[in-house]
Amino acid sequence: MKTFTFTALTAGGRAYDIQFPLHPQTRSPEAVSAMLTGLLETLSRQVEERRDISDGDVLQAMAMTFAIRALMVDADPAAIKALMDELLAQAHQAAQAARAYTAARA
């Protein structure tokens, strides 16, 4: 299975190099990376601008986004749900396997 490495940086200066597995039908790893970066940047801006947002709020909004995008796919809902479950489980496992380190500051 192909993978791509994504480096996630936290506001607290921790970094994680995550080896995400790519689905066999992935057309563009570059587009996946660009969308992931854009989504995380948007989330970071929202969280920085407000103090009343919890981690649970962020996860809930992401789950709702995932569900809406799945609804927009013209395919069998059960097949899409199975794919969503598979993708989320693989991504979660990859993120949990990453070890934190202190990001260098220039």
KEFISE-592621 format. One record per residue (C-alpha): residue in one letter; x, y, z. Coordinates in steps of 0.05 Angstrom, whole numbers, padded with zeros to 5 digits, always signed. Each point is the difference from the previous one (the first is absolute). Example, Ala and Ser with C-alpha at 12.3 -4.5 7.8 and 13.67 -1.06 7.14 Angstrom:
# residues 2
A+00246-00090+00156 S+00027+00069-00013 
This chain:
# residues 106
M+00000+00000+00000 K+00026+00069-00018 T+00009+00051+00055 F+00017+00073+00006 T+00033+00036+00057 F-00035+00059+00030 T+00033+00043+00054 A-00050+00028+00049 L+00022+00058+00043 T-00036+00020+00064 A-00006+00070+00028 G+00042-00024+00058 G+00060-00016-00043 R-00008-00076-00006 A+00005-00034-00067 Y-00023-00067-00026 D+00023-00034-00064 I-00060-00043-00018 Q+00004-00055-00052 F-00070+00000-00028 P-00021-00060-00043 L-00032+00019-00066 H-00060-00036-00026 P+00017-00041-00062 Q-00046+00043-00043 T+00032+00066+00021 R+00009+00042-00063 S+00043+00056+00027 P+00040-00005+00064 E+00020+00073-00012 A-00074+00021+00000 V-00012-00040+00064 S+00058+00034+00034 A-00022+00069-00024 M-00072-00010+00024 L+00025-00027+00067 T+00045+00061+00009 G-00056+00047-00019 L-00050-00032+00047 L+00049+00002+00058 E+00018+00073-00014 T-00074+00018-00001 L-00012-00036+00066 S+00060+00033+00032 R-00025+00069-00020 Q-00069-00015+00028 V+00028-00026+00066 E+00049+00059+00007 E-00056+00051-00011 R-00046-00028+00053 R+00009-00022+00071 D-00066-00038+00007 I+00019-00059-00045 S+00017-00067+00031 D+00037-00058-00032 G-00066-00036+00000 D-00031+00057-00040 V+00055-00007-00052 L-00009-00075-00005 Q-00075+00007-00006 A+00006+00051-00056 M+00049-00046-00037 A-00046-00059+00008 M-00058+00040-00028 T+00044+00023-00058 F+00020-00072-00014 A-00073-00022+00001 I-00022+00056-00047 R+00055-00015-00050 A-00019-00073+00003 L-00073+00018-00014 M+00024+00037-00063 V+00032-00064-00028 D-00046-00033-00050 A+00008-00071+00025 D-00033-00052+00045 P-00005+00031+00070 A+00022-00065+00033 A+00062-00004-00045 I+00017+00073+00016 K-00009-00012+00074 A+00047-00060-00003 L+00052+00042-00037 M-00007+00056+00051 D+00010-00049+00057 E+00061-00030-00034 L+00032+00067-00017 L-00012+00029+00070 A+00027-00062+00034 Q+00063-00001-00043 A+00012+00074+00010 H-00011-00005+00075 Q+00048-00059+00005 A+00053+00038-00040 A-00007+00062+00043 Q+00004-00040+00065 A+00064-00035-00025 A+00035+00067-00010 R+00047+00022+00055 A+00004+00072+00022 Y+00064+00041-00002 T+00017+00072+00012 A-00004+00041-00064 A+00061+00042-00014 R-00010+00075-00001 A+00040+00046-00045 
